[in-house]
Amino acid sequence: MILPIVAYGDPVLRKPAKDIEPGTIDVKKFSDDMFETMYASSGIGLAAPQVGQGIRLFVVDGTQIDADEPEEEKDPSLINFKKVFINPEIIEEDGEDWGFEEGCLSIPGIRAEVYRPEIIRIRYVDLDWNEHEEEYDGMAARIIQHEYDHLEGKLFTDYLSPLKRQLIKKKLSDITKGKVDVDYRMRFPK
């Protein structure tokens, strides 16, 4: 089922999400809905708060970024990078901060360069409630950090300088009011 994406300005995007207790929701069904929603809106990651659920779960699929690239130019961090992260905790960030232009399905039409550490170590549980601790680098690490921020109540715009935030203030206000043209379902603050 395709869920509406929650727009910038909705309080759920600013609240730290809560851990999921086993058996409280059908995580397999919910993650299937999240993937379907993400693909329908041409995303590469989607966090539960972005569909109005204040729970610690996000899905990612970075495989489509390199889909049209020749084999030798594919980002090795994105090979088979389709996953569900439940109750994740980034336990370490390392390496040089590097910039990349990010966007967000909850903030359509706005992109900006964000600097993030190149390597992360994350602990999470999978759909069968098995715990994992893994290290990611490059684009995979960036995608995880962006989605993880959603679970902490942070948005990529929080990393921008005060001047850049001022420059996009009207666009953000328009998004909150529903004055935005997107080709996917959105839910706007009341």
C-alpha positions as a Markdown table, in Angstrom:
| # | Residue | x | y | z |
|---|---|---|---|---|
| 1 | Met | 0.0 | 0.0 | 0.0 |
| 2 | Ile | 1.4 | 3.4 | -1.0 |
| 3 | Leu | 1.3 | 5.7 | 2.0 |
| 4 | Pro | 1.3 | 9.6 | 1.8 |
| 5 | Ile | 4.6 | 11.3 | 2.5 |
| 6 | Val | 4.5 | 13.7 | 5.4 |
| 7 | Ala | 5.5 | 17.2 | 4.4 |
| 8 | Tyr | 7.9 | 19.6 | 6.1 |
| 9 | Gly | 6.3 | 21.3 | 9.0 |
| 10 | Asp | 4.5 | 18.3 | 10.4 |
| 11 | Pro | 5.5 | 17.8 | 14.1 |
| 12 | Val | 6.2 | 14.0 | 13.6 |
| 13 | Leu | 9.3 | 15.0 | 11.6 |
| 14 | Arg | 10.8 | 16.8 | 14.6 |
| 15 | Lys | 10.1 | 14.3 | 17.4 |
| 16 | Pro | 12.7 | 11.5 | 18.2 |
| 17 | Ala | 11.1 | 8.2 | 17.2 |
| 18 | Lys | 10.4 | 5.4 | 19.7 |
| 19 | Asp | 11.9 | 1.9 | 19.6 |
| 20 | Ile | 9.6 | -0.9 | 18.3 |
| 21 | Glu | 8.8 | -3.7 | 20.6 |
| 22 | Pro | 8.5 | -7.1 | 18.9 |
| 23 | Gly | 4.9 | -8.0 | 18.2 |
| 24 | Thr | 3.6 | -4.5 | 18.4 |
| 25 | Ile | 3.4 | -4.0 | 14.7 |
| 26 | Asp | 3.8 | -6.2 | 11.6 |
| 27 | Val | 7.2 | -4.9 | 10.6 |
| 28 | Lys | 7.3 | -7.1 | 7.4 |
| 29 | Lys | 4.0 | -5.6 | 6.1 |
| 30 | Phe | 5.0 | -2.1 | 7.2 |
| 31 | Ser | 8.4 | -2.3 | 5.6 |
| 32 | Asp | 6.8 | -3.6 | 2.3 |
| 33 | Asp | 4.5 | -0.6 | 2.4 |
| 34 | Met | 7.5 | 1.7 | 3.0 |
| 35 | Phe | 9.4 | 0.2 | 0.0 |
| 36 | Glu | 6.3 | 0.5 | -2.2 |
| 37 | Thr | 5.9 | 4.2 | -1.1 |
| 38 | Met | 9.6 | 4.9 | -1.6 |
| 39 | Tyr | 9.6 | 3.5 | -5.1 |
| 40 | Ala | 6.4 | 5.3 | -6.0 |
| 41 | Ser | 8.0 | 8.6 | -5.0 |
| 42 | Ser | 11.4 | 7.8 | -6.7 |
| 43 | Gly | 13.3 | 7.8 | -3.3 |
| 44 | Ile | 16.3 | 5.8 | -2.2 |
| 45 | Gly | 15.5 | 5.8 | 1.5 |
| 46 | Leu | 12.4 | 6.4 | 3.6 |
| 47 | Ala | 12.0 | 6.6 | 7.4 |
| 48 | Ala | 8.8 | 5.8 | 9.4 |
| 49 | Pro | 8.3 | 9.4 | 10.5 |
| 50 | Gln | 8.1 | 10.4 | 6.9 |
| 51 | Val | 4.8 | 8.4 | 6.6 |
| 52 | Gly | 3.5 | 9.7 | 10.0 |
| 53 | Gln | 4.8 | 6.9 | 12.2 |
| 54 | Gly | 7.1 | 8.0 | 15.1 |
| 55 | Ile | 8.9 | 4.6 | 15.3 |
| 56 | Arg | 12.5 | 3.6 | 14.7 |
| 57 | Leu | 12.4 | 2.0 | 11.3 |
| 58 | Phe | 13.8 | 3.0 | 7.9 |
| 59 | Val | 14.2 | 1.3 | 4.5 |
| 60 | Val | 16.9 | 2.0 | 1.9 |
| 61 | Asp | 17.6 | 0.9 | -1.6 |
| 62 | Gly | 20.7 | 2.4 | -3.1 |
| 63 | Thr | 21.0 | -0.2 | -5.8 |
| 64 | Gln | 19.0 | 2.0 | -8.2 |
| 65 | Ile | 21.6 | 4.9 | -8.0 |
| 66 | Asp | 24.1 | 3.0 | -10.1 |
| 67 | Ala | 21.6 | 0.9 | -12.1 |
| 68 | Asp | 22.6 | 2.5 | -15.4 |
| 69 | Glu | 26.4 | 2.8 | -14.7 |
| 70 | Pro | 29.0 | 0.4 | -16.3 |
| 71 | Glu | 30.2 | -2.2 | -13.8 |
| 72 | Glu | 33.6 | -0.6 | -13.3 |
| 73 | Glu | 31.9 | 2.7 | -12.3 |
| 74 | Lys | 29.4 | 1.4 | -9.8 |
| 75 | Asp | 29.8 | 2.4 | -6.1 |
| 76 | Pro | 30.8 | -0.7 | -4.3 |
| 77 | Ser | 29.0 | 0.4 | -1.1 |
| 78 | Leu | 25.7 | 0.3 | -3.1 |
| 79 | Ile | 25.9 | -3.3 | -4.4 |
| 80 | Asn | 23.0 | -5.3 | -2.9 |
| 81 | Phe | 22.2 | -2.3 | -0.7 |
| 82 | Lys | 18.5 | -2.9 | -0.1 |
| 83 | Lys | 17.7 | -3.2 | 3.6 |
| 84 | Val | 15.4 | -2.6 | 6.5 |
| 85 | Phe | 16.8 | -1.1 | 9.7 |
| 86 | Ile | 14.7 | -1.5 | 12.9 |
| 87 | Asn | 15.7 | 0.2 | 16.2 |
| 88 | Pro | 19.0 | 1.4 | 14.7 |
| 89 | Glu | 21.8 | 3.1 | 16.7 |
| 90 | Ile | 24.8 | 4.7 | 15.0 |
| 91 | Ile | 27.6 | 3.7 | 17.4 |
| 92 | Glu | 30.5 | 5.3 | 15.5 |
| 93 | Glu | 31.2 | 7.8 | 12.8 |
| 94 | Asp | 34.7 | 8.1 | 11.3 |
| 95 | Gly | 36.6 | 9.4 | 8.4 |
| 96 | Glu | 36.6 | 12.8 | 6.6 |
| 97 | Asp | 33.4 | 14.7 | 6.2 |
| 98 | Trp | 32.5 | 15.0 | 2.6 |
| 99 | Gly | 29.8 | 17.0 | 0.8 |
| 100 | Phe | 27.0 | 15.8 | -1.4 |
| 101 | Glu | 23.8 | 17.4 | -2.6 |
| 102 | Glu | 20.9 | 15.9 | -0.7 |
| 103 | Gly | 17.2 | 16.1 | -1.0 |
| 104 | Cys | 14.3 | 14.7 | 0.9 |
| 105 | Leu | 10.8 | 13.4 | -0.1 |
| 106 | Ser | 9.3 | 15.4 | 2.8 |
| 107 | Ile | 11.0 | 18.6 | 1.5 |
| 108 | Pro | 10.4 | 18.4 | -2.3 |
| 109 | Gly | 12.1 | 20.7 | -4.7 |
| 110 | Ile | 14.9 | 21.7 | -2.3 |
| 111 | Arg | 18.4 | 20.2 | -2.5 |
| 112 | Ala | 21.6 | 21.4 | -0.7 |
| 113 | Glu | 25.1 | 20.2 | -0.1 |
| 114 | Val | 25.5 | 18.5 | 3.3 |
| 115 | Tyr | 28.7 | 17.3 | 4.8 |
| 116 | Arg | 28.8 | 13.9 | 6.6 |
| 117 | Pro | 31.4 | 11.5 | 7.9 |
| 118 | Glu | 32.4 | 8.9 | 5.3 |
| 119 | Ile | 32.3 | 5.8 | 7.6 |
| 120 | Ile | 29.7 | 4.7 | 10.1 |
| 121 | Arg | 29.1 | 1.7 | 12.4 |
| 122 | Ile | 25.5 | 0.9 | 13.1 |
| 123 | Arg | 23.7 | -1.6 | 15.3 |
| 124 | Tyr | 20.1 | -2.6 | 14.3 |
| 125 | Val | 17.7 | -5.5 | 14.1 |
| 126 | Asp | 16.3 | -7.0 | 10.9 |
| 127 | Leu | 12.8 | -8.2 | 10.1 |
| 128 | Asp | 13.3 | -11.4 | 12.0 |
| 129 | Trp | 14.5 | -9.5 | 15.1 |
| 130 | Asn | 18.1 | -10.6 | 14.6 |
| 131 | Glu | 20.7 | -8.1 | 15.8 |
| 132 | His | 23.4 | -6.9 | 13.5 |
| 133 | Glu | 26.4 | -4.6 | 13.8 |
| 134 | Glu | 27.8 | -3.4 | 10.5 |
| 135 | Glu | 30.1 | -0.8 | 9.0 |
| 136 | Tyr | 29.2 | 1.2 | 5.9 |
| 137 | Asp | 31.1 | 3.8 | 3.9 |
| 138 | Gly | 30.6 | 6.1 | 1.0 |
| 139 | Met | 27.1 | 6.7 | -0.4 |
| 140 | Ala | 25.6 | 3.8 | 1.6 |
| 141 | Ala | 26.8 | 5.5 | 4.9 |
| 142 | Arg | 25.3 | 8.8 | 3.7 |
| 143 | Ile | 21.9 | 7.3 | 2.9 |
| 144 | Ile | 21.8 | 5.6 | 6.3 |
| 145 | Gln | 22.9 | 8.8 | 8.1 |
| 146 | His | 20.1 | 10.8 | 6.3 |
| 147 | Glu | 17.4 | 8.3 | 7.2 |
| 148 | Tyr | 18.8 | 7.9 | 10.7 |
| 149 | Asp | 18.5 | 11.7 | 11.2 |
| 150 | His | 14.7 | 11.4 | 10.6 |
| 151 | Leu | 14.5 | 9.0 | 13.6 |
| 152 | Glu | 16.3 | 11.6 | 15.7 |
| 153 | Gly | 13.9 | 14.4 | 14.6 |
| 154 | Lys | 16.6 | 16.0 | 12.3 |
| 155 | Leu | 16.3 | 17.1 | 8.7 |
| 156 | Phe | 19.1 | 17.7 | 6.1 |
| 157 | Thr | 18.2 | 21.5 | 6.2 |
| 158 | Asp | 19.4 | 21.6 | 9.8 |
| 159 | Tyr | 23.0 | 21.2 | 8.5 |
| 160 | Leu | 22.7 | 24.3 | 6.3 |
| 161 | Ser | 24.2 | 27.7 | 7.3 |
| 162 | Pro | 21.9 | 30.3 | 8.6 |
| 163 | Leu | 22.2 | 32.2 | 5.3 |
| 164 | Lys | 21.2 | 29.2 | 3.2 |
| 165 | Arg | 18.3 | 28.5 | 5.6 |
| 166 | Gln | 17.1 | 32.0 | 5.2 |
| 167 | Leu | 17.3 | 31.7 | 1.4 |
| 168 | Ile | 15.0 | 28.7 | 1.4 |
| 169 | Lys | 12.6 | 29.9 | 4.1 |
| 170 | Lys | 9.8 | 30.9 | 1.7 |
| 171 | Lys | 10.1 | 27.5 | -0.2 |
| 172 | Leu | 9.8 | 25.7 | 3.1 |
| 173 | Ser | 6.8 | 27.7 | 4.1 |
| 174 | Asp | 5.2 | 26.9 | 0.8 |
| 175 | Ile | 5.8 | 23.2 | 1.3 |
| 176 | Thr | 4.1 | 23.4 | 4.7 |
| 177 | Lys | 1.1 | 25.1 | 3.1 |
| 178 | Gly | 0.8 | 22.5 | 0.4 |
| 179 | Lys | 2.0 | 24.8 | -2.3 |
| 180 | Val | 4.3 | 22.3 | -4.0 |
| 181 | Asp | 4.1 | 20.3 | -7.2 |
| 182 | Val | 4.9 | 16.6 | -6.7 |
| 183 | Asp | 4.0 | 13.4 | -8.5 |
| 184 | Tyr | 3.4 | 11.4 | -5.3 |
| 185 | Arg | 0.9 | 11.5 | -2.4 |
| 186 | Met | 1.7 | 13.9 | 0.4 |
| 187 | Arg | 0.1 | 14.8 | 3.7 |
| 188 | Phe | 0.4 | 18.4 | 4.8 |
| 189 | Pro | 0.3 | 19.9 | 8.3 |
| 190 | Lys | -3.1 | 21.2 | 9.3 |
